[in-house]
Amino acid sequence: MIQIETDRLLIRPLTETQLHLYVANNGSLEKQLGVGYSPKEIAEDLADALENYFLRLVPQHREQYYFYTLWSIILKQGQVLVGDLCFKGEPDEEGEVEIGYGTYADFQQQGIMTEAVGGLLRWCSTRPDIKTLIAETEAGNEASEKVLERNHFHRDAQTRDNTWWKCYIKDFKAADQAKTEQPLRVG
């Protein structure tokens, strides 16, 4: 089982069965994951992606299903689901793969998604097939932009309605390593 662990979070890709439980939105997923149930609103665009993308593609890509499913984010303290991440398919021939994410309303503005995206980047940095992550934000979504900026993404392209971001794994690894190394203090 794949699982990413950060200081506050557990991040797990959902199996096909778990995706069906997610869609049911009745506590059955939480029961299966061993976490507390709190009702969540499934936005229209996510409901559409579940029906027309995730649930259709996971069975076709069993070996690499984690590139075609939601990854649930569990807050360790309280053992509750707080958001979701996803890849939008496998990395292309250049090693580029797009991610998407969302934090449930009750858990926004707590740094959860910044931590989750950082955890996902660390996992990606262990995979030789992933060189670059890309993400898209809607115009005016400053919270989402901050999540990406704090994880060493840079603006790559911008339209009137959207901004595209990139994070090169090698740059993330260097910044992440520099952040964890403490300078030697003399004196």
Solvent accessible surface area in square Angstrom, and as a share of the most:
residue,aa,sasa,rsa
1,M,193,0.86
2,I,44,0.22
3,Q,68,0.30
4,I,14,0.07
5,E,107,0.48
6,T,20,0.12
7,D,133,0.69
8,R,89,0.33
9,L,0,0.00
10,L,21,0.10
11,I,0,0.00
12,R,43,0.16
13,P,9,0.05
14,L,0,0.00
15,T,57,0.33
16,E,47,0.21
17,T,85,0.49
18,Q,23,0.10
19,L,0,0.00
20,H,98,0.44
21,L,42,0.21
22,Y,1,0.00
23,V,67,0.39
24,A,54,0.42
25,N,44,0.22
26,N,97,0.50
27,G,11,0.11
28,S,34,0.22
29,L,1,0.01
30,E,4,0.02
31,K,171,0.73
32,Q,103,0.46
33,L,22,0.11
34,G,57,0.55
35,V,15,0.09
36,G,37,0.35
37,Y,103,0.39
38,S,46,0.30
39,P,107,0.67
40,K,22,0.09
41,E,161,0.72
42,I,37,0.19
43,A,49,0.38
44,E,155,0.69
45,D,110,0.57
46,L,40,0.20
47,A,45,0.35
48,D,80,0.41
49,A,32,0.25
50,L,3,0.02
51,E,123,0.55
52,N,74,0.38
53,Y,56,0.21
54,F,6,0.03
55,L,35,0.18
56,R,131,0.48
57,L,23,0.11
58,V,3,0.02
59,P,41,0.26
60,Q,114,0.51
61,H,55,0.24
62,R,147,0.54
63,E,157,0.71
64,Q,59,0.26
65,Y,47,0.18
66,Y,22,0.08
67,F,0,0.00
68,Y,20,0.08
69,T,0,0.00
70,L,4,0.02
71,W,0,0.00
72,S,0,0.00
73,I,0,0.00
74,I,0,0.00
75,L,26,0.13
76,K,60,0.25
77,Q,160,0.71
78,G,63,0.60
79,Q,72,0.32
80,V,23,0.13
81,L,5,0.02
82,V,0,0.00
83,G,0,0.00
84,D,10,0.05
85,L,1,0.00
86,C,14,0.08
87,F,0,0.00
88,K,99,0.42
89,G,10,0.09
90,E,69,0.31
91,P,23,0.15
92,D,60,0.31
93,E,157,0.70
94,E,124,0.56
95,G,5,0.05
96,E,46,0.21
97,V,4,0.03
98,E,31,0.14
99,I,2,0.01
100,G,13,0.13
101,Y,54,0.20
102,G,34,0.32
103,T,27,0.16
104,Y,37,0.14
105,A,83,0.65
106,D,123,0.64
107,F,37,0.15
108,Q,92,0.41
109,Q,160,0.71
110,Q,88,0.39
111,G,36,0.35
112,I,2,0.01
113,M,10,0.04
114,T,29,0.17
115,E,37,0.17
116,A,0,0.00
117,V,0,0.00
118,G,3,0.03
119,G,1,0.01
120,L,1,0.00
121,L,0,0.00
122,R,97,0.35
123,W,41,0.14
124,C,0,0.00
125,S,25,0.16
126,T,103,0.60
127,R,50,0.18
128,P,117,0.74
129,D,55,0.29
130,I,4,0.02
131,K,114,0.48
132,T,10,0.06
133,L,0,0.00
134,I,31,0.16
135,A,1,0.00
136,E,67,0.30
137,T,4,0.02
138,E,120,0.54
139,A,62,0.48
140,G,68,0.65
141,N,65,0.33
142,E,114,0.51
143,A,50,0.39
144,S,13,0.08
145,E,24,0.11
146,K,95,0.40
147,V,15,0.09
148,L,0,0.00
149,E,83,0.37
150,R,148,0.54
151,N,8,0.04
152,H,77,0.34
153,F,10,0.04
154,H,79,0.35
155,R,115,0.42
156,D,74,0.38
157,A,50,0.39
158,Q,122,0.54
159,T,84,0.49
160,R,208,0.76
161,D,78,0.41
162,N,33,0.17
163,T,2,0.01
164,W,80,0.28
165,W,3,0.01
166,K,41,0.17
167,C,0,0.00
168,Y,81,0.31
169,I,10,0.05
170,K,147,0.62
171,D,68,0.35
172,F,5,0.02
173,K,100,0.42
174,A,64,0.49
175,A,28,0.22
176,D,18,0.10
177,Q,110,0.49
178,A,67,0.52
179,K,132,0.56
180,T,91,0.53
181,E,101,0.45
182,Q,147,0.65
183,P,94,0.59
184,L,161,0.80
185,R,206,0.75
186,V,137,0.79
187,G,121,1.17
